[in-house]
Amino acid sequence: MSELPAQRQALPVLSVSQLNKQFSVGGRTVQALHDVNLSVKKGEFVCLIGASGCGKSTLLRILAGFDTPSSGTAQMYGMPIKGPGPERGMVFQDFGLFPWLTVRQNIGFGPHQRSLPSARLAETTSHYMDMVGLSKFADYYPGQLSGGMKQRVAIARVLANECEVLLMDEPFGALDALTREKLQQDLLEIWARTKLTVIFVTHAVEEAVLLSDRVVVMTAGPGRIEEDVALELQRPRDIVGIEFNQVRRDITQMLSSHVSTRVAA
């Protein structure tokens, strides 16, 4: 980036402005996103929530550089996002690990590709294995791991690239309830330690309220942002607390009202 550090700090880490995305499906044009505007500050934890088909994952892919807008802009520190980069790490629901590589090798893949010196590569890999609690499983292969452990490897692999932004597309959606709860707490601890900027896609209102500083409510037909809710709840959050459940009910009502409006239309 060309900006001086002080100038960069004054800019949002990520921003999209008047963003539109169309796809061609079966000879017709489908509007996936319409006039989306979003700004995310450094260190924020933002959840994108909405029903299937509202464009959450499409927006995340554009921010990751895997896809491009049809019109409008997507920027990092004021510079156009032109493709994937190590400063923006993506974590998927299906883990995306290399099955022929061990835990250590998966986590060290990015640093190895950047030709880090051997000592630094070993140090970096060990650091992030320890951060996600997998040091004892360094020489295991993905096929020998549980779903939760695979997702820890996926998160550590992204962190090992020393990214600034962690983009997460329903990363805990396929996990059982107990594993999901544990990984939510692990993620919050990692976020607190690293000060990363996180954008997290989810269908689950409780998960969004538990994790985020802001909940961005999206609705389809075409995909757009309907609400951007700043959460004032103190951390750590009590999911059975009165304030937590009031916020959860409010956001659930927002989602329900959008679905009802679309059905009525």
N, C-alpha and C positions, 0 to 999 in steps of 0.2 A: 504494500500500500504506500502511496506517496505522501499521505498526510503526516504531519508531525504528531507525536504522541498526544500533546495537549489538544490539538485539533480533532484527533480521532476520538478522544474521550468525550467531546461535545456532540458527537454524532451517535445516532442509534447504531447498535451492532448490525441489526437487520431491519430493512424496511421494504415495504411494497406499496406502490402508489398507482391507483386507477388500473389495477391489474385485471386482465381478462384472459381466459384460456378457453379455446374451442378445440374440439376433436371432430374428426370426420369418422362417422360410424355408419356403415352400410349405405354410403352415398348421401348421407345427410349430416348436417353440422349440429353438434351438441355443445351447448354452452356450459362448460364445467365450472367456471368461476366468472363472476361479474363484478367489476368495479370494486375490487378488494383493496382496502387501505389498512396497513398495519405497521406499527413501529415498535421495536423491542429494544430495551436498554440493556447495556452490559450487566450481566449477573442476574437478570430476571429469569424467573421460572414461569413460563406461559403455557397453559393448556389450551389446545383447540378441541372443541367438543361439538358434536352434532350427529345426526342420523347418517346412516350409510348413504353415499351419493351426494353429500353436501360439499365435497371438494377438499376435505381436510388433508388427505394424503396427497392430492394433486398440488396443493399449496406447499406442503412440506417438500415434495420432490423438486419444485421450482426453487425453493430456498436452498436445497442441497445442490442444485445445479444439474440434476438429472433430467430436467425438463425445462422448457423455455416458455415465457408468456407469449400469448398471441398479440397482446398489446399491453402497454403500461410498463412499469419498471419493477425489478427486484434487485436490491442493492445490499452490500455489506460495507459498512463504514462509508457510505456514499458512492461506492464504486460498483458498477454493474456486475452481477453474478453471471459469469459466462460459461461456467461448467463446474464440475465437482472440484473440491480442494480439501487438503488435510485440515484446514482451519474450521471446516464444517463436517462433523462426523455424524453418520447416519446409523441408527440402530433399528432393525426390523423385527417384526413379530416372529419370523421364521429363523432368526439367529444369523443365517448367512455365513456360517463358519466353513472353513476348509476341512473336510472330513479326513484328509490324509495328513493333516498337521496336528501336532500335539497342542495342548493348552498354551505352553510356552511359545511354541512356534506361531500359533494364531495371533497371540497378543503382540509378538515381536515382528509380525509380518510387515507392517507399515514402516517402522524404524529400519528394518533390514532393507527394504526397498529404497530408503533414503540414504543407504550406505553409511549408517552410523558406525563408528568404531566399535569393535567387539566388546570392549569393556563397558562402553556407554549403552550399547544394545542390551547387554545382560543386566545392567543396573536398571534401565528403564523398564524392561520386561518384568523383572523381579518386583519393582516398585508397584506396578499396576496389578500384578498377580496378587500381591499382598493386600492391596487396597480392596479388592473384591473377594478376598478370603479363599483363594484357590492355590496358594503356594504348595500345599500338600498334593495337589493334583496336576502339577506342572507337566508330567510326562504322560498324562491320559489323553486319549483321543476323544473327539466329540461324541462318538458312538458309545462311549463308556460313561457319559455324563447324564445327569438328570436335566430336565428342561430349564430349571432355575439356574443350574450351574452353566449351561450353555449360554444363557442370557448374560450371566456375569462375565463370561469370556468375551461376548460380543461388546459389552460396554467397555471392558478393559482394553480391548483391541482399538476402539475408537479413541479412548483416553491416551493410549500410548502414542498416538499421532500428535499429541499436544494440541488438540483442537481448542478453539475458543467457544464454539457453539456445538451443543449436543442436540441433534434432531432425532426424535424418537417416535416411531410409527406404531402405536399400540403394542409396545414391547412386552407387556405382561398379559396380553389378552388371551393367550393360549395356555396359561398356567393355572394350576389349581389355586384355590382361595388362600391357603396358608402360605404357599410359595410366593404368590403375588404380594401378599401383605409384607412378607419379609423383604422382598426386593424393593418395594416402595420405600421402606425405611432405609435400606442400603443406599438407594438412589439419593434420598434426602441427605444422608451423611456425606456421600461423595460430592454432592452439589455444595454443601456447606464448606467442605475442605478445599475444593478446587475453584470455587467462585465462577464456575462456568455459566454461560447463558444456555438455558434449556427451553426447547419448544417440543411439547409432548402431545401427541394425538391420542385421544381416548374416546370411547363411547360412554364411559362410566362417570356419572356425576360425582359420586363419592370420591373416586380416585382424583378427579380434577380438583375438588375442593381440598382434599388432603394435601396435595402436592404443591399447588401453584400460588404464585403471587397474583396472577390474572387468569381469568377464565374467558376465553373468546368463544362465543356461541355462534356457530355457523348453521345456516339453513340452506336447503337445496331449492332448485327450480328457478334460475341457476344458483350455483353456490355463491354465497355472500356472507359477510359478517353482519349479524343482527345486533349483538350485544358484546360489549367488552367490559367485563366486571372485575374491578380491583378488589381483592380480598384483604380485609383488615384483621383477619383472625391471627391471634398470636401463635407462634410455634414453640414447642410441638403441639399439634392439634389433636383434640379429643373428638373422635368420630361419634361418640354418644352424647356430646355436649349440646346444650340448647342452642348456642350461637352457630355452631357447626351445622346442625340440622336445619336451622332456619335458612342459612345460605344454600344448603343442598336443596331444600324445598323450593326456594326462589328460582334457582337455575333449572331445576326440573320443570317448573311451571313455564319458564321461558321456552324450553325445548318442546313441551307438550303443546303450548299455544301455537308455535310455528307449525308443528305437524298438523294440528287441527285446522289451521288456516289453509294449508296446502290441500288437505283432503276436501274441505268445503269448496275450494276453488275448482 
